[in-house]
Amino acid sequence: MCGISVGMGLSGLMVMLTVVAVLALVGVWLVRGLRAEGGDVNRLGTGPVDSDPARELLRRRFAAGEIDDAEYERRLSALTWWR
């Protein structure tokens, strides 16, 4: 009877460890997926940074006043027509 009890205990432990490992992997997968969708955070932590350098340059030129609204929208649509 002790052999059956010890065997069931080890089996139960293995099942529990497997469930915990699967839950941990699912948690890591979800966190990575959410971070990938949200994008990177800029240095000040105030919002996402665009990973496309062309769009970032366009955004900076618009913010500096080098281009107007219409030019910004026209160039942005040219950069993102395929997305």
C-alpha positions as CSV (number, residue, x, y, z in Angstrom):
1,M,0.0,0.0,0.0
2,C,2.9,2.4,0.6
3,G,4.2,1.8,-2.9
4,I,0.9,2.8,-4.4
5,S,0.7,5.9,-2.2
6,V,4.3,7.0,-3.0
7,G,3.7,6.3,-6.8
8,M,0.5,8.4,-6.8
9,G,2.3,11.2,-4.9
10,L,5.1,11.3,-7.5
11,S,2.6,11.2,-10.3
12,G,0.6,14.0,-8.7
13,L,3.7,16.0,-8.2
14,M,4.7,15.6,-11.9
15,V,1.2,16.6,-13.0
16,M,1.2,19.7,-10.8
17,L,4.7,20.7,-12.0
18,T,3.6,20.3,-15.6
19,V,0.5,22.4,-15.1
20,V,2.6,25.2,-13.4
21,A,5.2,25.1,-16.2
22,V,2.4,25.4,-18.9
23,L,0.8,28.3,-17.0
24,A,4.2,30.0,-16.7
25,L,4.8,29.6,-20.4
26,V,1.4,30.9,-21.4
27,G,2.0,33.9,-19.1
28,V,5.3,34.7,-20.7
29,W,3.8,34.3,-24.2
30,L,0.9,36.7,-23.3
31,V,3.3,39.3,-21.8
32,R,5.5,39.3,-24.8
33,G,2.6,39.5,-27.1
34,L,1.1,42.5,-25.3
35,R,4.5,44.3,-25.2
36,A,4.9,43.7,-28.9
37,E,1.6,45.2,-29.7
38,G,2.1,48.2,-27.5
39,G,5.5,49.1,-29.0
40,D,8.5,50.5,-27.3
41,V,8.3,53.4,-24.9
42,N,10.2,56.5,-25.7
43,R,12.9,57.8,-23.4
44,L,10.6,60.0,-21.4
45,G,8.1,57.2,-21.0
46,T,5.3,59.4,-22.5
47,G,4.2,57.1,-25.4
48,P,5.2,54.7,-28.0
49,V,8.1,55.3,-30.3
50,D,7.7,54.5,-34.0
51,S,10.2,51.8,-35.0
52,D,10.2,53.2,-38.6
53,P,12.9,55.9,-38.9
54,A,11.2,57.6,-41.8
55,R,7.9,58.0,-39.9
56,E,9.9,59.3,-36.9
57,L,11.7,61.8,-39.0
58,L,8.5,63.0,-40.6
59,R,6.9,63.4,-37.1
60,R,9.9,65.4,-35.9
61,R,9.8,67.7,-39.0
62,F,6.1,68.3,-38.4
63,A,6.7,69.0,-34.7
64,A,9.4,71.5,-35.6
65,G,7.1,73.3,-38.0
66,E,9.2,72.5,-41.1
67,I,6.1,71.0,-42.9
68,D,2.4,71.8,-42.6
69,D,-0.6,69.6,-41.9
70,A,-1.3,68.8,-45.6
71,E,2.3,67.9,-46.3
72,Y,2.5,65.7,-43.2
73,E,-0.7,63.8,-44.0
74,R,0.4,63.4,-47.7
75,R,3.8,62.0,-46.8
76,L,2.5,59.9,-43.9
77,S,-0.1,58.3,-46.2
78,A,2.7,57.5,-48.7
79,L,4.7,55.8,-46.0
80,T,1.8,53.8,-44.7
81,W,-0.3,52.9,-47.7
82,W,0.8,49.3,-47.5
83,R,0.0,48.8,-43.8
